[in-house]
């Protein structure tokens, strides 16, 4: 074949027979490479549009299906690489991520046991995903596990099945589905090997600089085993976790990949979570890839435009519903996101209830602020001044 991208006449000689379709072009990654390869040698190439498809999932016993539109279409230059799924516990986010993973890949890619209990899912036909990476360091994720190495999957209707190499699970469960809480260092050591083999240490170093700073990033990607081991020992558990995640991603990702990430806020402090999203978007840009993040964190939502956020809810009739947001969460105050999007703070238990009580006892915004030694933030002070205005208006009426 030699190079059919540089010399397309060789491609035309191959034809469009079963050998071409069932062998050369059986992987989405191969189809993506054929379209995009010319970009790297400055010759003709096809534009690969951002993914856009519909997904539905029917949980047994639920009165209706979850129906989700997944649309990464660019809009006004806004960040469009990452979609967020949000909602209370029990609304189906984590299950939907697992069902989507199973629906995007042929069943031969997965171990049978890990997909046996997943709900029935439908993914719009024709979705082109070169590689699928599922990421969760939560002990209770539902992601399907890859077919064990060495286990030969059956052929389907005489057509070769998709390679196991199209799917990677990054998490705590082993091949038997057992939670493994061993030291994350072992996972990090293992993840670094394919990065080195793929000559991607520079890309990993850039991501780790965003996450952990230049010094740590340089030591973690050093050729010297002692320097790397010392750097790993110096990391906190959360830092080791994100280093392992990004080593796994960068060691496996190819152009046109989709990452499904379940609750990255687990075990990460807010500052590290914020840089996690920044580093994720840099990596997705580098590899022309995309991600869906299921989250409860307002910090994640603060960095994603609302048009790329979907909220999972249940109606009063307990029907699942997935909807867009009615207000812009990008750059919004974290408290406002928590109340308006995540709906996690009931008024009776919200901080505003405490402010109402204190205002009733002390009679002015300044006196309440003094109780906190003048360190209340803008949202709390704005609420106190609103209470004060309401009280003054009521006095005028009387």
JOFEN-V883510 format. One record per residue. RES is the residue in one letter. SS is DSSP state (H for helix, E for strand, C for the rest). PSI is psi as a letter, one per 20 degrees, with the letter a starting at -180 (999 if undefined). OMEGA is omega in whole degrees, -180 to 180 (999 if undefined). Layout:
# JOFEN-V883510
res: (RES	RES)
ss: (SS	SS)
psi: (PSI	PSI)
omega: (OMEGA	OMEGA)
This chain:
# JOFEN-V883510
res: (X	X	X	X	X	X	X	X	X	X	X	X	X	X	X	X	X	X	X	X	X	X	X	X	X	X	X	X	X	X	X	X	X	X	X	X	X	X	X	X	X	X	X	X	X	X	X	X	X	X	X	X	X	X	X	X	X	X	X	X	X	X	X	X	X	X	X	X	X	X	X	X	X	X	X	X	X	X	X	X	X	X	X	X	X	X	X	X	X	X	X	X	X	X	X	X	X	X	X	X	X	X	X	X	X	X	X	X	X	X	X	X	X	X	X	X	X	X	X	X	X	X	X	X	X	X	X	X	X	X	X	X	X	X	X	X	X	X	X	X	X	X	X	X	X	X	X	X	X	X	X	X	X	X	X	X	X	X	X	X	X	X	X	X	X	X	X	X	X	X	X	X	X	X	X	X	X	X	X	X	X	X	X	X	X	X	X	X	X	X	X	X	X	X	X	X	X	X	X	X	X	X	X	X	X	X	X	X	X	X	X	X	X	X	X	X	X	X	X	X	X	X	X	X	X	X	X	X	X	X	X	X	X	X	X	X	X	X	X	X	X	X	X	X	X	X	X	X	X	X	X	X	X	X	X	X	X	X	X	X	X	X	X	X	X	X	X	X	X	X	X	X	X	X	X	X	X	X	X	X	X	X	X	X	X	X	X	X	X	X	X	X	X	X	X	X	X	X	X	X	X	X	X	X	X	X	X	X	X	X	X	X	X	X	X	X	X	X	X	X	X	X	X	X	X	X	X	X	X	X	X	X	X	X	X	X	X	X	X	X	X	X	X	X	X	X	X	X	X	X	X	X	X	X	X	X	X	X	X	X	X	X	X	X	X	X	X	X	X	X	X	X	X	X	X	X	X	X	X	X	X	X	X	X	X	X	X	X	X	X	X	X	X	X	X	X	X	X)
ss: (C	C	C	C	C	C	C	H	H	H	H	H	H	H	C	C	C	H	H	H	H	H	H	H	C	C	C	H	H	H	H	H	H	H	H	H	H	H	H	H	C	C	C	C	C	C	C	C	C	C	C	E	E	E	E	E	E	E	C	C	C	C	C	C	C	E	E	E	E	E	E	C	C	C	C	C	C	C	C	C	C	E	E	E	E	E	E	C	C	C	C	C	H	H	H	H	H	H	H	H	H	H	H	H	C	C	H	H	H	E	C	H	H	H	H	C	C	C	C	E	E	E	E	C	C	C	C	C	C	C	C	E	E	E	E	E	C	C	C	C	C	C	C	C	C	E	C	C	C	C	C	C	C	C	C	E	C	C	E	C	C	C	C	H	H	H	E	E	E	E	E	C	E	C	C	C	C	C	E	C	C	C	C	H	H	H	H	H	H	H	H	H	H	H	H	H	H	C	C	C	H	H	H	H	H	H	H	H	H	H	H	H	C	H	H	H	H	H	H	H	C	C	C	C	H	H	H	H	H	H	H	H	H	H	C	C	H	H	H	H	H	H	H	H	H	H	H	H	H	H	H	H	C	C	C	C	C	E	E	E	E	E	C	C	C	C	C	C	C	H	H	H	H	H	H	H	H	H	H	H	H	H	H	H	H	H	C	C	C	E	E	E	E	E	E	C	C	H	H	H	H	C	C	C	C	H	H	H	E	E	E	E	E	E	C	C	C	C	C	E	E	E	E	C	C	C	C	C	C	C	C	C	C	H	H	H	H	H	H	H	H	H	C	C	C	C	C	C	C	C	H	H	H	H	H	H	H	H	H	H	H	H	C	C	H	H	H	H	H	H	H	C	C	C	C	C	C	H	H	H	H	H	H	H	H	H	H	H	H	H	H	H	H	H	H	H	H	C)
psi: (h	c	o	i	g	h	m	i	h	h	g	h	h	h	a	k	a	h	g	g	g	i	f	g	k	h	p	h	h	g	h	g	h	h	g	i	h	h	h	i	j	l	a	q	r	q	p	o	q	q	q	o	r	q	p	q	p	o	p	p	i	q	i	r	q	p	p	p	p	o	o	j	p	q	o	k	j	q	p	j	h	p	q	p	p	r	r	r	q	j	i	j	g	g	h	g	g	g	h	g	g	h	h	h	q	q	h	i	h	r	q	g	h	i	i	h	j	q	q	p	q	p	p	p	q	j	p	n	o	g	q	p	p	p	p	p	k	p	i	k	q	j	q	q	q	q	p	q	p	i	o	p	q	q	q	o	k	j	p	p	q	q	q	h	i	i	p	p	p	o	a	i	q	a	i	j	j	p	p	o	k	r	p	i	g	g	h	g	g	h	h	h	g	h	g	g	h	j	l	j	h	h	g	g	h	g	g	h	g	h	g	i	r	g	g	g	g	g	h	h	j	q	i	o	h	g	g	g	g	h	g	g	h	i	q	r	g	h	g	h	g	h	g	g	g	h	g	g	g	h	i	h	q	r	q	j	q	p	p	o	p	o	m	i	i	p	j	p	r	g	g	h	g	g	h	g	h	g	h	g	h	g	g	g	g	h	j	l	r	r	q	p	o	p	q	j	p	h	h	g	h	i	j	p	q	h	i	k	p	p	p	p	r	p	r	h	j	k	p	q	p	p	r	r	q	i	r	o	i	p	j	q	p	h	h	h	g	g	g	h	g	h	l	i	o	q	h	h	j	q	h	h	h	g	h	g	g	h	h	h	h	i	i	q	h	h	g	g	h	h	h	j	k	j	j	q	r	g	g	g	h	h	g	g	h	g	h	g	g	g	g	h	h	h	h	h	h	999)
omega: (-171	-175	-177	174	180	-178	-174	178	176	177	-178	180	-179	-180	-176	-178	-176	179	-180	-175	-172	179	-176	-172	-177	-179	175	179	178	179	178	-180	179	-179	-170	-172	-178	179	-174	177	174	174	-175	179	180	172	176	-177	176	-179	175	-177	177	-179	176	-178	179	177	180	179	179	-177	178	-177	165	178	-173	170	179	-171	180	-178	-179	179	174	179	179	176	-174	-177	-173	173	178	170	-177	177	179	172	178	179	172	-177	-176	178	179	177	-179	180	177	178	-179	-179	-178	-177	174	-178	-179	180	-170	170	-175	-175	-174	178	-175	-175	179	180	179	-177	177	177	-179	-175	172	178	-177	177	-177	177	-180	-180	177	-172	174	172	172	-176	-173	179	-179	-175	175	179	179	176	-177	178	178	179	-177	179	180	172	-178	-179	178	-178	-178	180	179	-176	172	-176	179	-174	176	175	176	-178	-173	-177	178	-174	178	179	-178	179	-180	-177	176	-179	-179	179	-179	179	-180	178	-179	-177	-177	-176	179	176	179	-179	-179	179	-177	-178	179	179	178	-180	179	179	-179	174	177	-176	-166	-179	-173	-174	-179	-180	180	-179	-179	-179	-180	174	-178	-178	-179	178	-178	180	179	179	180	-180	-177	-175	170	180	180	179	176	-179	-178	177	178	-180	-176	174	177	-179	-173	177	-173	-172	169	178	178	179	173	178	175	-171	-178	173	180	180	178	177	179	176	-172	-179	-180	178	179	179	175	-179	178	180	178	-179	176	-179	178	176	-178	-174	178	-175	-171	-178	167	-180	172	-171	167	-167	173	179	177	-177	-179	-176	-177	178	-175	-179	178	178	174	-177	177	180	171	180	178	177	180	176	176	179	177	-173	173	-180	-180	176	-175	-179	-177	178	-178	175	-176	179	178	177	-179	-177	-172	-177	-176	177	-177	-175	175	-177	-178	-176	-179	178	-179	178	178	180	177	180	-179	179	178	-179	-171	169	178	179	-177	179	178	179	-180	178	180	178	175	-174	177	180	-176	-178	-179	-180	178	179	178	180	176	176	-178	179	179	180	179	179	179	178	179	180	-180	999)
